[in-house]
Amino acid sequence: MAEYSNHQKKIIDRYYDNRDSIMIVKLQEIVTEIYLATAEGTKKRLWKRAADAMANLKIHPTIIERILEKKKPEVLAEHLRQWQTRSTKPPKKKRPE
């Protein structure tokens, strides 16, 4: 297993601390791309990416299924708005090193 420097460890920790926010931003980008997509193959690929991002956010599988059944970007955007407010939490207090 690779040894990470303290700097690398901090970067990795910050990524996992902010993973929900990163996934929210990724989903926002996907919603935009779905709105603009014209080809069915592209839309199918984008919905697959959206499903993966929702799974990373640990969204309940039944909610993911309902969103994917409808395949309406408006529905995904509305849920995304709710998840965004859920993911905004106060920052953690720094531990003394």
C-alpha positions as a LaTeX table, in Angstrom:
\begin{tabular}{lrrr}
\hline
Residue & $x$ (\AA) & $y$ (\AA) & $z$ (\AA) \\
\hline
Met1 & 0.00 & 0.00 & 0.00 \\
Ala2 & 1.25 & 3.46 & $-0.85$ \\
Glu3 & 2.49 & 5.79 & 1.83 \\
Tyr4 & 0.91 & 9.23 & 1.65 \\
Ser5 & 2.52 & 12.42 & 2.84 \\
Asn6 & 0.69 & 14.52 & 5.43 \\
His7 & $-0.25$ & 16.97 & 2.69 \\
Gln8 & $-1.75$ & 14.17 & 0.56 \\
Lys9 & $-3.64$ & 12.80 & 3.58 \\
Lys10 & $-5.21$ & 16.20 & 4.20 \\
Ile11 & $-6.29$ & 16.46 & 0.56 \\
Ile12 & $-7.86$ & 12.99 & 0.73 \\
Asp13 & $-9.63$ & 13.84 & 4.01 \\
Arg14 & $-11.02$ & 17.09 & 2.57 \\
Tyr15 & $-12.30$ & 15.22 & $-0.49$ \\
Tyr16 & $-14.25$ & 12.76 & 1.66 \\
Asp17 & $-15.46$ & 15.54 & 3.97 \\
Asn18 & $-16.90$ & 17.34 & 0.94 \\
Arg19 & $-17.98$ & 14.34 & $-1.12$ \\
Asp20 & $-21.70$ & 15.12 & $-0.82$ \\
Ser21 & $-21.15$ & 18.65 & $-2.09$ \\
Ile22 & $-19.02$ & 17.35 & $-4.95$ \\
Met23 & $-21.76$ & 14.88 & $-5.97$ \\
Ile24 & $-24.42$ & 17.63 & $-5.80$ \\
Val25 & $-22.38$ & 19.79 & $-8.17$ \\
Lys26 & $-21.82$ & 16.83 & $-10.47$ \\
Leu27 & $-25.58$ & 16.15 & $-10.56$ \\
Gln28 & $-26.28$ & 19.81 & $-11.30$ \\
Glu29 & $-23.97$ & 19.58 & $-14.30$ \\
Ile30 & $-25.62$ & 16.36 & $-15.45$ \\
Val31 & $-29.09$ & 17.94 & $-15.25$ \\
Thr32 & $-27.88$ & 20.77 & $-17.46$ \\
Glu33 & $-26.38$ & 18.33 & $-19.95$ \\
Ile34 & $-29.62$ & 16.28 & $-20.04$ \\
Tyr35 & $-31.63$ & 19.43 & $-20.82$ \\
Leu36 & $-29.30$ & 20.24 & $-23.71$ \\
Ala37 & $-28.84$ & 16.71 & $-25.06$ \\
Thr38 & $-30.63$ & 15.84 & $-28.28$ \\
Ala39 & $-29.35$ & 12.34 & $-29.06$ \\
Glu40 & $-31.03$ & 9.46 & $-27.23$ \\
Gly41 & $-27.71$ & 7.67 & $-26.72$ \\
Thr42 & $-26.29$ & 10.72 & $-24.99$ \\
Lys43 & $-29.36$ & 11.05 & $-22.76$ \\
Lys44 & $-29.12$ & 7.35 & $-21.82$ \\
Arg45 & $-25.46$ & 7.74 & $-20.86$ \\
Leu46 & $-26.22$ & 10.89 & $-18.82$ \\
Trp47 & $-29.06$ & 9.20 & $-16.92$ \\
Lys48 & $-26.64$ & 6.36 & $-16.09$ \\
Arg49 & $-24.17$ & 8.91 & $-14.71$ \\
Ala50 & $-26.98$ & 10.55 & $-12.73$ \\
Ala51 & $-27.93$ & 7.17 & $-11.23$ \\
Asp52 & $-24.31$ & 6.56 & $-10.20$ \\
Ala53 & $-24.04$ & 10.02 & $-8.61$ \\
Met54 & $-27.31$ & 9.51 & $-6.70$ \\
Ala55 & $-26.01$ & 6.16 & $-5.44$ \\
Asn56 & $-22.83$ & 7.91 & $-4.25$ \\
Leu57 & $-25.03$ & 10.36 & $-2.35$ \\
Lys58 & $-26.68$ & 7.33 & $-0.70$ \\
Ile59 & $-30.14$ & 8.27 & $-1.98$ \\
His60 & $-32.72$ & 5.59 & $-1.23$ \\
Pro61 & $-32.95$ & 3.13 & $-4.16$ \\
Thr62 & $-36.72$ & 3.55 & $-4.53$ \\
Ile63 & $-36.29$ & 7.30 & $-5.02$ \\
Ile64 & $-33.59$ & 6.67 & $-7.63$ \\
Glu65 & $-35.87$ & 4.20 & $-9.42$ \\
Arg66 & $-38.78$ & 6.67 & $-9.49$ \\
Ile67 & $-36.58$ & 9.41 & $-10.91$ \\
Leu68 & $-35.15$ & 7.08 & $-13.55$ \\
Glu69 & $-38.61$ & 5.80 & $-14.53$ \\
Lys70 & $-39.81$ & 9.33 & $-15.28$ \\
Lys71 & $-36.55$ & 10.43 & $-16.93$ \\
Lys72 & $-37.55$ & 14.06 & $-16.60$ \\
Pro73 & $-34.73$ & 16.46 & $-15.77$ \\
Glu74 & $-37.25$ & 18.69 & $-13.96$ \\
Val75 & $-37.95$ & 15.91 & $-11.46$ \\
Leu76 & $-34.25$ & 15.31 & $-10.88$ \\
Ala77 & $-33.66$ & 19.06 & $-10.50$ \\
Glu78 & $-36.42$ & 19.35 & $-7.88$ \\
His79 & $-34.98$ & 16.47 & $-5.83$ \\
Leu80 & $-31.55$ & 17.95 & $-6.27$ \\
Arg81 & $-32.76$ & 21.21 & $-4.75$ \\
Gln82 & $-33.94$ & 19.30 & $-1.68$ \\
Trp83 & $-30.73$ & 17.30 & $-1.38$ \\
Gln84 & $-28.68$ & 20.44 & $-1.69$ \\
Thr85 & $-30.30$ & 21.96 & 1.39 \\
Arg86 & $-29.81$ & 18.66 & 3.21 \\
Ser87 & $-26.10$ & 18.55 & 2.39 \\
Thr88 & $-25.38$ & 22.07 & 3.62 \\
Lys89 & $-24.16$ & 21.46 & 7.11 \\
Pro90 & $-21.91$ & 23.51 & 9.35 \\
Pro91 & $-18.21$ & 22.87 & 8.83 \\
Lys92 & $-16.45$ & 20.56 & 11.23 \\
Lys93 & $-14.34$ & 22.05 & 13.94 \\
Lys94 & $-10.66$ & 21.53 & 13.30 \\
Arg95 & $-8.86$ & 19.19 & 15.62 \\
Pro96 & $-5.60$ & 20.34 & 17.11 \\
Glu97 & $-2.71$ & 18.57 & 15.45 \\
\hline
\end{tabular}
